[in-house]
Amino acid sequence: MRSTSLSLLLLFSALSAPAHAQWSTDELSQPRKRLAATSVGSEAIFAGGTAFGTYSDVVDIFDAATGTWRTDTLSQARGDLAGTSVGQYAIFAGGRESTGGPFNANLSDVVDIYDSSTGQWTTSTLSHPRNDLAAASAGGRAFFAGGRDYTHPLIGTERVDIYEPATNTWTTSSLSRRRWHIAATSVGDLVLFGGGSITDTAASTVDIYDTQTDTWSTSALSSPRVHLAATSVGGRAFFGGGYGARVDIYDPATGTWSVASLSQGRSQLTATTVGDFALFAGGGVSNGADVVDIYDSSTDTWSTATLSVGRYWLASTSVYGMALFGGGTRGGGPTNFSAAVDIFDPLLGETYCSPGQANSTGLPGLITANGSPFVTDNFASLFAEQLPPGEFGYFLASQTPGTVTPPGSSGVLCVTGNIGRYNAPPQLIQGPSGTLALDLTAVPVNPPAAVLPGESWNFQLWYRDAGTNNFTDAVRVTWE
């Protein structure tokens, strides 16, 4: 049964996963593989793909602001397409539109463009049809590179189609060599296209386009790879997997490469970034890998988690502080196609004053924050648990941490200074747990204040407990 909200959380048992994160599962409206995904505004969009031997025109759209799903359609059913976003637009290009014939038959040049401000779709065309292409965006432009075309089905094409929504214009450019099944990502002003296939040979080439100077340069991965995945975090570009476990990391600030390793070598995986985390999920190992390799750029450490269903040829994207991994196949027949969407939700901030004083339940009250770290998203919430049942409480906010034991309290107040109190109905919390959606434009200090990028805010819950007062531990969030 398809869920329409994220209210039910499934915590996976991978003990090595980051402790400061949670996972949940949901479903696409249709099981399929070789789909494309991107995000725009508050919406994560999964488009097209292969469904039981036919191609799909289904678009599943998750609105993170409401926690709900809806469906739409592409102008043409197709798989092996590529998607990226620029500003308010999500753009899906190319692909293969029907089965039958050689693998370079029935290719598509269609581009479907979704305007998130209006909810409307328009269409355009690539300079020529192709599938298995790669997409990334930077400098206000979308880049669709490489792929297999009619003329060069085995060695691919070098063509790059570049779309600029501000002027609604297309231009073309070229990679340094023809190839397909490339991995693409952007970091700062740079768009990078790495690896790929040339006939039966994997490529190590990395083509780098600088959107500020409109110039191309080339570099190389440490080894040739195909069916790899790419993403960027912490100002660096990561190219991982591709019939191996190697991760090549490019730092544009120094122009240098370094190498790391996934926990398991695999191809046909997917990658995305949320907050400080780069995630490489799934891939082709036997009937599909369920491993997720997670790089934390804030600590320079790797950890692992587990998908609900092992699969490859899945798609991923991130929205409002969540990473979503949708679709894919476990191999074999049509019953192995997957509609699963695994959602990674890293908690915001760092807890302190932990543990709080135990309450009448015998446990200390706990507080966590989750959502997007970006002020402009204005999408974050607080959650308190392990509270006495039936007792009321309210959240506190301040820019000043502290440790004060108020008279008549059995706990420690860990916020001081100008303290905001979320104590107006319906903000009051009734134990044993409670949640509050934050409005970052109006924190109830005196006078009410808007959170600004770079500011750190501290949150805690005060609550009644058997005739006395108590507090949870506290969480400090630095906003971006």
Summary of the structure (lengths in Angstrom):
residues: 480
radius of gyration: 23.9
end to end distance: 36.8
largest distance: 80.5
contacts: 1767
relative contact order: 0.10
helix: 1%
strand: 54%
